[in-house]
């Protein structure tokens, strides 16, 4: 996930990206990838809460990291003009000292065709060591990306040692049964994405049954449709998992995507109002 663009925010200052593209080296790195539109982040507070919670599992950080990130993000988007792009925030620790690095990253959003026709997924046997904390794992990322490229797939679903599908390499997965019940892995097995959490809330508010249980890779045939959630895909229908085909025209998926889009727009407006108030 290399930085792109002409500038980065590094420890309190905007600096040219040339020669500074890499994340500062350290022992442990926590990160968030935030989607922006016209310089406004989606679900900023949620991303910052998750970042702070992750850091708190190992370090006692007294300063207001959210305020530092907000200052850096606003400075970066004033230099980098994009209609829509993802921004990566990385906090890297060396001992008890930390470095804050913010940059734009190459961003790929589903096309209208993908939204309409769904996307192909593959299975990949791997699991995160600590799925509840968003930490950089370059080895997993590189190996998964190589497999996705080789097999021309959109995303890889991770399968744990017990044969259960837990999550995507950069997304979460939901399955819809023939009866309309939605299934997704329990929180303890996944990095609980922000989009996943909001979609789960929408499902419950809409009166749809949500069952938190992981699905065996051999049991995907029990479901009529499936969708993934994440920063870039938002809510996106799955066309296939390996050889298994799914119904991409399931109206339930379109309904969830529409409601989630409204919440995303509202989060950007809330951020803008906060900037005005500041």
NORQUIRA-V58882 format. One record per residue. N is the residue number from 1. PSI is psi as a letter, one per 40 degrees, with the letter a starting at -180 (999 if undefined). OMEGA is omega in whole degrees, -180 to 180 (NA if undefined). Layout:
BEGIN
N/PSI/OMEGA
N/PSI/OMEGA
END
This chain:
BEGIN
1/g/-177
2/i/178
3/i/176
4/i/180
5/a/-174
6/e/-175
7/i/170
8/i/172
9/h/-177
10/h/174
11/f/171
12/e/-178
13/i/172
14/h/179
15/i/177
16/i/-179
17/d/-178
18/h/180
19/e/-178
20/f/-172
21/d/-174
22/i/175
23/h/177
24/h/-178
25/i/-180
26/a/-177
27/d/-175
28/h/178
29/h/174
30/i/-176
31/i/172
32/i/172
33/h/-173
34/h/177
35/h/178
36/i/173
37/h/-178
38/f/176
39/e/-179
40/h/-180
41/i/174
42/h/174
43/f/-177
44/d/-177
45/d/179
46/d/178
47/d/-179
48/d/178
49/d/179
50/d/178
51/d/-180
52/d/179
53/d/179
54/d/179
55/d/-176
56/e/177
57/e/-178
58/d/-173
59/i/174
60/g/-177
61/h/-174
62/d/-176
63/i/-179
64/g/-176
65/d/180
66/d/179
67/d/178
68/d/-180
69/d/-179
70/d/179
71/d/-180
72/d/180
73/d/180
74/d/178
75/d/-178
76/d/-177
77/e/176
78/e/178
79/d/-178
80/h/-176
81/h/178
82/h/174
83/d/-180
84/h/179
85/i/175
86/i/178
87/h/179
88/h/176
89/h/-178
90/h/175
91/h/-175
92/h/-178
93/h/168
94/h/-169
95/b/178
96/e/176
97/i/-179
98/i/178
99/h/179
100/h/-175
101/h/-179
102/h/179
103/i/172
104/i/179
105/i/177
106/h/-173
107/h/179
108/h/-180
109/i/-179
110/h/176
111/i/177
112/d/178
113/d/179
114/d/179
115/d/-178
116/d/-172
117/e/-179
118/i/-176
119/i/179
120/h/178
121/i/174
122/i/176
123/i/-179
124/h/-175
125/h/179
126/i/176
127/i/180
128/i/178
129/d/179
130/g/-172
131/e/-178
132/e/-177
133/h/-178
134/g/179
135/i/-180
136/h/176
137/g/-173
138/d/-179
139/d/179
140/d/-178
141/d/-178
142/d/-178
143/d/178
144/d/-180
145/d/178
146/d/180
147/d/178
148/d/179
149/d/-178
150/d/-174
151/e/177
152/f/180
153/i/-178
154/d/-174
155/i/177
156/h/175
157/h/-179
158/h/178
159/h/-176
160/a/-174
161/e/179
162/e/178
163/e/180
164/h/173
165/h/-177
166/d/-175
167/i/173
168/i/179
169/d/178
170/f/-179
171/i/172
172/i/-174
173/h/176
174/i/176
175/i/179
176/h/-179
177/i/178
178/d/-179
179/e/179
180/e/175
181/i/-179
182/h/-178
183/h/174
184/i/-177
185/i/178
186/i/-176
187/d/-175
188/e/-177
189/e/-172
190/i/164
191/h/-172
192/g/-177
193/i/180
194/d/177
195/d/178
196/d/-178
197/d/179
198/d/179
199/d/177
200/d/178
201/d/178
202/d/-179
203/d/-179
204/d/180
205/d/178
206/e/177
207/f/180
208/h/180
209/h/177
210/h/180
211/h/180
212/g/176
213/h/178
214/i/-178
215/h/176
216/i/179
217/d/180
218/e/-175
219/e/-177
220/d/179
221/e/179
222/e/-170
223/i/-177
224/d/-177
225/i/-180
226/i/176
227/i/176
228/i/177
229/i/179
230/i/-178
231/d/-179
232/d/-178
233/e/-173
234/b/173
235/h/-170
236/h/-179
237/i/177
238/h/178
239/d/-178
240/i/169
241/h/-170
242/b/-178
243/e/-176
244/h/-179
245/i/-179
246/i/179
247/h/-178
248/e/-179
249/e/180
250/h/-177
251/d/179
252/d/180
253/d/178
254/d/179
255/d/180
256/d/179
257/d/-179
258/d/-179
259/d/180
260/d/-180
261/d/177
262/d/179
263/d/179
264/d/178
265/d/-180
266/d/-179
267/d/178
268/d/178
269/d/178
270/d/178
271/d/-180
272/d/178
273/d/179
274/d/177
275/d/179
276/d/-179
277/d/179
278/999/NA
END
